[in-house]
């Protein structure tokens, strides 16, 4: 079974789009975690006072 270069390019572009979407979701999760950790640290500092 032969896959033409047009199909390969189309699949490659689809994979790149999925990877970009996954990276964006990952970046959002990391940012949410950073905010949560910062808020928790600030909350603990308030308790210590």
N, C-alpha and C positions, 0 to 999 in steps of 0.2 A: 504494500500500500504506500503510495507516494503522496507526500504532503507538499503542496506548492508553496513557494516563498511568500505569497500573499497571505496564505493561511497561517504560516509561521509568524509573520509580522502581526497579524490580527491577534493571534494568541499571545504573543509577546506583549502587545499593548494592553491586552486584558489583564495579564499578570501584573504588569507595572501599575495599572490603575488599582488593582486589588491591594498590592503592596503599599501604595501610597495611602489608601484608605485605612489599612491596618496600622500604618505608622502614625497617622493622624489620631486614630483611636487610642493607641498606646501613649502618645504624647499627652492626650487629654487625661488619661488615667494617672499618669505620672504627676501631672500638674495638680490633680485633685488630691493625690496622696501627699504632695508637698504642702498644700494648703492645710490638710487635716493634721499633719504632723506639727506644722507651725502653730495652728490653733490649739492643739493639745499642749504644746510646750508653753504657750502663753497662759493657758488655763492652769497648768501646774505652778507656774510662777505666781499667779494670783493666790493660789491656795497656800503657798509658802509664806506669804506676807502676813 
